[in-house]
Amino acid sequence: MDFLTILILLSFILSTLLLLLLGPKLFGSKSKLPPGPTPLPILGNIHLLGRNPHRSLAKLSRTYGPLMHLKLGSITTIVASSPEIAREILQKHDQTCSSRAVPCVAQTLGHAEASMAWLPVGSQWRKLRKITKEHMFTAQKVNASEPLRQEKLRQLLDHLVEGRGREVNFEEVAFVTALNLISTTLFSVDFASLDSGSSHEEVKEIIRGLMEISGTPNVADFFPILRLVDPQGLKRKAKVYLGKMLDKFDEIISKRLEERGKSWDCTRKTDLLEVLLDLNQEDEAYLSLHEIKHLLSDLIIAGADTTTDSVQWAMSELIRNPEKLSKAKKELRSVIGERAQVQENDIPKLPYLNAVIKESFRLHPPGPFLIPHEAEADLEINGYTIPRGARILVNVWAIGRDPSIWPGPESFEPERFVGGSVDYKGRDFVLIPFGSGRRICPGLPLAHVMVHLMVASMIHEFDWEAQDVDMDDVFGLSLHKARPLKAFPIIKS
């Protein structure tokens, strides 16, 4: 059964029972809560979400304000839709609002109890955050892995040259390139291939399956009483996909431990897995193999997903705005020359390219909402009470389309960022695609480099022709294109 059918059946089955037993609690005084639409019995305001909640809630915020209260099933939900309210939540009340509202599917196979993305801020979360920050995402570590990124980028460009005359599916090539970069950084192996029909297809399907499930609205998240029933079967599907991924990691880890055990002087890899296994073998109580596998899952899924979407949206905007594309190409030629491959130290010298990426993130953030936060205690914002346990959604998409902040908000205008100081590293709340505060995305430094590098290389090496560039999006944990960008590369003579 689909999501809406389940909701309709649920309302008939539970409405009488819950109204009799919990009526006073469900419809008690809400005078201190932020304003919001009147909820229906049982369903609350779920019917107002529609197929694109980021758009629906942005529209509702124009009526009820940038701090809004909704009842989604049995869940009290607070929606922030302005930079000022986002700053209050993510900076002023960062500690109180730092917990996560954990979805049902994230609890599969103990993932939520070992995942840096879903753990509450505590000693275990700090440990995992410290490990990734010190061993993967420092400036020194990111710079040290530049030759690897150049190699993967060259493979992508060679693939496009070899396939001259064939239409390019940007979703496919960006996903494979991003996934291989991350898997090689983590394990020193490629997880995918640019050649269709390769032996790597299973891994791609596992990751895409998990991303699709994570982005599907789940009735059990609105009515936690149904979590054991799993009416849509999403948790069961997630168990299958995540189980396959963890089995893959088991295989890789077992092989690595076997290699390490054969000889003390074996040639050691320089990837993250080697570091994690060192920490594990020094003190298994500090970092278990269970934690390692779930940390690797977070890094693989989030990294491949956000980079793929970001590259595809930026290229879509450039191809449908040829004057902006021409301007970016001209800047690249003037900075790095006609034939040279783009290097990472070129990125700071390309202000217009940087503006293109910022503008793309404004219009098409990696996720329409930040990963949901949860209030650990009652707090007050603008005279309203945010109750303990409330789910908090920051509508990044709405902030990026707010006409009071951005003149001509629907237009792709990179020039608005040229010469300005606004950035997306968590300090400027008008542009927070990666979040802010202690829960800011730890992979931001790597994502910044990869998105700039891939977009710059594609527009520097080729001209592009596309008959139609569809800009519809599909709501999910990430903001995917409804239809992948497809275009023909024209090799410069």
Summary of the structure (lengths in Angstrom):
residues: 493
radius of gyration: 23.2
end to end distance: 54.3
largest distance: 75.8
contacts: 1554
relative contact order: 0.15
helix: 54%
strand: 9%
